Amino acid sequence: MKLVINGETRQLELPANPCISDVLEAAGYGGLPVLVECNGEALFRTEFETTPVAEDDELEFVRMVAGG
């Protein structure tokens, strides 16, 4: 499936009817603390499993890091 992730067009192998969690895993963000925006809408982590993804969706992934 072709998606725009962080401004870059990417082709990912995803299961049928993919959700945000599937994309995170395929794009290398699985298990990491990350903020997600899908087509301009910020998502809660609880929505990652239920938010569907379609061809040409625009996603922004922002890794959360802590420092001092």
Steps between C-alpha positions, in 0.01 A plus 500: 500500500628847411495748791660835575688467831670808644484666158659206315307269267552140610379165371426259788390138507192500724225249581151537356305780671803648676483725805746753642664231716576294187665800335704581811634144506578491126670841510727404790319684780341194663524506880650851510334795675367703209247773427291444187313734269289354218388736223540797733320345798691413819422155636497355849701181552170322570394577141802339330333155477167635375601776258505365143764603249435549128719545193665846485418589864738756649649396835733678738688298762686687773718299739479610859833528678599622844813675598644733752 
